[in-house]
Amino acid sequence: MIPITRPFLPPRAEFEALLDEVWERRWLTNNGPLVHRLETALGASIGAPHLRCVSSGTMALQLAVRALALDGEVVTTPFSYVATTSALVWEGCTPVFADIEANTLTIDPASVDAAITPRTSAIVATHVFGSPCDVDALEAIGRARGLPVVYDAAQAFGTTVGGRSVLTFGDVSTCSFHATKVFHTIEGGAVISPDEQIVEAVERLRNFGHVGYTTFDGLGINAKVSEVHAAMGLCVLTHLDRLLARRREIADRYRAGLAGLVDEGRVRPQHHRSGATVNHAYVPYLFEDHARREKVHAALVAHDVHPRRYFSPGLNELDYVKPVALEVADDVAARVLCLPTYHDLTDAEVERVVAVVVGAHRR
Ligand SMILES: *Cc1c(COP(=O)(O)O)cnc(C)c1O
């Protein structure tokens, strides 16, 4: 069977060497030395001085909302994982959906601008499938309208724009280190900001609001990271270059295999912005219509290949948001399919997937 993804596990000896340290210290959580080591290593890897690890990508978003004191409406994308919207609603904000760009599948800056009202407190955009948003346009809108720009960069670890990690853009970026992401700590996430005060607020928020043993600065929650999770992150990080290189090869192989269908105009890959180097966290393709997407999906499942209809239905159809029709996003959600990709997917397996996708267009 070929799943949509498989988590990367480092050689066990590497993990155990760090566990030996944990056993020796008996320091298991509460801002331990491995968490510090991981934060330093991640900061160096992405070139961001201000970063704090938290317990998940969802908590990273929720703490970003808290740290920025967002309320009222937040203009956001309908084409993302559910957590982009649920985090806003959980924190008492009202998501207002802007449409997406047909080629990059990221939020459309013109639609963002049109969705802003006097009640808007921020823009929350997703670098969907690891492909960057139009950061220049979004940040220009943020400046012009006096609104912070938050990026849900959960899928974008390893992506760069103009040679800079995409995680360093915006007023705040959040990342997920869930087991299915390119870089992971099993469960985990991070908040990154050019503003040191924001990440210091996150440090208090993730630890019940503690500023001393008996003193608190405001409301907090438990979003801490354990030493064991940090150990996994430190191990995975040393393999990052190889993981990214293999994902690129797989994406290129799919592209070559599906080039005929692309030339015929029957399938379309996600377009990446110029100046971007993407992490190929996902391999999305758009099919000519909903029926064809369903047919390709069924053919793959019949061959024990398990793609995913990320992200379908759109977040604008969740039962806890105000429903709204969006021309591009609704069309994309009906036609998109993500093909399997992971570090140990073999060339032969990619060819098998390609053969089924092509075959489903020839009948
Ligand atoms: C994975 C993901 C999240 C949630 O991250 P968790 O670590 O699973 O909580 C949020 N947004 C996007 C776009 C994601 O892909």
The ligand as a Gaussian input file, in Angstrom:
#p B3LYP/6-31G(d) Opt

LIG

0 1
 C       -0.778000      20.647000      10.305000
 C       -1.390000      21.987000      10.152000
 C       -1.861000      22.711000      11.266000
 C       -1.967000      22.124000      12.634000
 O       -0.771000      21.730000      13.188000
 P       -0.787000      20.684000      14.405000
 O        0.656000      20.618000      14.805000
 O       -1.295000      19.378000      13.869000
 O       -1.672000      21.222000      15.465000
 C       -2.310000      24.008000      11.063000
 N       -2.340000      24.551000       9.835000
 C       -1.926000      23.891000       8.744000
 C       -1.969000      24.576000       7.422000
 C       -1.467000      22.564000       8.860000
 O       -1.088000      21.907000       7.762000

